[in-house]
Amino acid sequence: MNQSSNRLIRWLKRGRAAGPAESKAASYGFVAMHGAGPAAWTSASYAALSREGFMRNPVVHRCVTLTAEAAAAVPWLAHEGAREVPEHELLALIDRPNQRDSRAAFLEALYGQLLLSGDAFVERAGEGGGAALYLLRPDRVSVVTDDQGWPAAVEHRAGTAKRRIPFEGEDGVTRLLQLSRFHPLDDLRGLAPLEAALMALDIHNAAGAWNKALLDNAARPSGALVYAPAEGGNMAPEQFERLKRDLEADYAGAANAGRPLVLEGGLDWRAIGMTPKDMDFVEAKHAASRDIALAFGVPPMLLGIPGDATYANYAEANRAFYRLTVLPMVTRTADAFARAFGAGRVRLTPDIDAIPGLSSERDAFWARLEGASFITEDEKREAVGYGAKR
């Protein structure tokens, strides 16, 4: 028995206890009250955003997965001054950060945490060839400040274990790297993109839950049976019990969808809910999906969301996704790794030429460069990142 049927039965029970009506004119024993209570919003905590967003909402899951996988697939280049160092030890460390994770798995988790929490914490353990990088789950980390209010360390909790990790060790080596997205109101933690789309997330999830409840309720909107006999009065106890049994056995649940409701004299069905058409159900979900994609910087066209004609074709949307979303995040991350774990002696940058989604831009640039007769061949090679011929 669903909630709508239970409310109907409680209403009929209250009416059964009353005595016969004294008025000669028939009157409906029906009162409808409509009110809008305050909306209930999802918490902005990492656990809530992960559970209600990434683990429950397909749009959020695809936005985070698409961005994290694309960013993790971009290779990095190491330079010391103007010289490229393909075998730099920091690149080797990132290629195999620890005994469990590969480069792709490690960076996908890092970018995923950065998108869902606004922060990512990387701990460096060991030295030299035995060094390893580990990710700390953001909800288990709290930032500790010094007497001046500047971040000095973090406290990491895992179950009952608790330890303090300084950003910089006593030997001057960086032990912890915190990557944070800009937060206008918090000096210590970053702002997750999904926090800006919490309203759209809740609307999208609520629309799905409402549609599921409607299907479970035989795909009909809520309503009430109104008893109003011509001579007045209330329903007899045996009539009430029979109606209750009939509703439970023949009309409740999705298995009874489409069955006609047979009403006896004095009973009338009154719909008190909105239909999917009245709610413009499909467009509401699409609008919420576009807002979520906008917060993550993913063109809706890449997610298959209709109604967005910002880009002329899929290839153009894909180039915009890399240029406006993926590359800025990768560039900022690579620079942070170089400053933290490279001791300022190395510069890490994304290898844009190795990105398949930007191959058309590279081909057009090379064609323009090849046609430039006013520069030498060595200058052309330098412009595309290669040294002069020996």
HELIX and SHEET records of a PDB file:
HELIX    1   1 GLN A    3  ARG A   16  1                                  14    
HELIX    2   2 TYR A   46  LEU A   49  1                                   4    
HELIX    3   3 SER A   50  PHE A   54  3                                   5    
HELIX    4   4 PRO A   58  ALA A   72  1                                  15    
HELIX    5   5 GLU A   89  ASP A   95  1                                   7    
HELIX    6   6 ARG A  103  SER A  117  1                                  15    
HELIX    7   7 GLY A  128  GLY A  130  5                                   3    
HELIX    8   8 PRO A  138  ARG A  140  5                                   3    
HELIX    9   9 PRO A  193  ALA A  197  5                                   5    
HELIX   10  10 LEU A  198  ASP A  216  1                                  19    
HELIX   11  11 PRO A  237  ASP A  246  1                                  10    
HELIX   12  12 LEU A  247  TYR A  251  3                                   5    
HELIX   13  13 ALA A  254  ASN A  256  5                                   3    
HELIX   14  14 PRO A  276  MET A  279  1                                   4    
HELIX   15  15 PHE A  281  PHE A  296  1                                  16    
HELIX   16  16 PRO A  300  LEU A  303  5                                   4    
HELIX   17  17 TYR A  314  PHE A  321  1                                   8    
HELIX   18  18 TYR A  322  VAL A  326  3                                   5    
HELIX   19  19 LEU A  327  PHE A  341  1                                  15    
HELIX   20  20 ILE A  352  ALA A  354  5                                   3    
HELIX   21  21 PRO A  356  LEU A  358  5                                   3    
HELIX   22  22 SER A  359  GLU A  370  1                                  12    
HELIX   23  23 GLU A  377  ALA A  383  1                                   7    
SHEET    1   A 3 ARG A  83  GLU A  84  0                                        
SHEET    2   A 3 TRP A  76  GLU A  80 -1                                        
SHEET    3   A 3 ARG A 347  PRO A 350 -1                                        
SHEET    1   B 3 ALA A 132  LEU A 136  0                                        
SHEET    2   B 3 ASP A 119  ALA A 125 -1                                        
SHEET    3   B 3 LEU A 176  SER A 180 -1                                        
SHEET    1   C 3 VAL A 141  THR A 145  0                                        
SHEET    2   C 3 PRO A 151  ALA A 158 -1                                        
SHEET    3   C 3 ALA A 161  PRO A 166 -1                                        
SHEET    1   D 2 GLY A 223  TYR A 227  0                                        
SHEET    2   D 2 LEU A 267  ALA A 271 -1                                        
END                                                                             
